[in-house]
Amino acid sequence: MLDHEQVAIHTGRRSRLPVIVAVHSTALGPAAGGLRLWHYPDWRAGFTDALRLSAAMTSKFAVAGLPSGGGKAVVALPEGMELDADRRRDILRDVADAIASLSGAYATGPDVGTSPDDMAVIGETTPHVFCRPAHLGGSGDSSPHTAQGTLAALRAVSRRLYGTSSLGGRSLAVIGLGRVGAGLARLLAAEGAVLTVTDIDPDEQKISDGLGAVWRSPDEILAADVDIVVPAALGSVLTRQTAADLRCRAVVGPANNQLATPDVADLLHQRDIIWVPDYVASAGGVIDAVSTELHRVSADEARARVRAIEDTVDALLDTAQRHGQTPAQAASELARRRLSAAVRPTGSP
Ligand code: PHE
């Protein structure tokens, strides 16, 4: 059964590429979620990704307690296609047309493969876009806020496991040194954490050296002997196999869709490994963007809302422990409760 309110697929008029916009739910408010510009084996794979990613955005907002719904846009690039500036602009204008045709049901933002400058191009066509550069009136790059939010989630987990929210002296393995992963690695290094890192791009070893981190290959790092593994790259890193290989006590990171299949959350729980759902740990970026651009709160208030992820994770871990649940179950129940409270007409039980 299709769980989504609407999914639009267009062949871009200019780019001739598949543009997919998935609106999962507007029960809590107009949908928001990033634009992913990435390579896929075919458009169907991009379509499937858009469905999963947009559903995760609904949960992300519900658990964060924000009145927004879940959506996502994906442009499925053929494997190996390189984008020059003109082609990129064509794609962004095609996406902007698709967003404009939804009349506000969905607003986009940056995601894997897109940046605030890309949001500026989309903003030439439609106002339904977050994170344009500050000089154009947007809140700019969301990745530092995503990194701060993940740090907040890590603090809650550290307190639970080690009795302190400080990450100084803790060993962490950061998988992926993109904008969020590298930013988070810097925050962790500044706090005195001991880092092991990797990226699919061997050039990122420069960042690793700068942080005094140990570099591992992407296929070795999941089994690294560290306290906490931090997925900060593309999804589906947690499979039945990798879950069995982990040697850490917790997995907490900003990557979206970390689980290859939902049952991996149960496997982690059986192995006594805390997994904080990705849509909880990665919410800092959207919390900041929506709070500053839609709710017009001050920078301090936005920061406080991002930092509150620590309390959210604390509460989820408590609830999970009390009810003998996984944190994933506790989070999805919380999301479900908030969503059904929103759609139920007032006065009904
Ligand atoms: N990439 C962000 C996420 O997955 C999406 C986003 C960021 C959307 C900022 C709007 C504003 O949460």
Residues whose N, C-alpha, C, O or C-beta is under 5 A from the ligand:
A	BS01	LIG	A32 G33 G34 T108 G109 P110 D111 F130 S142 S282 G285 V286 A289
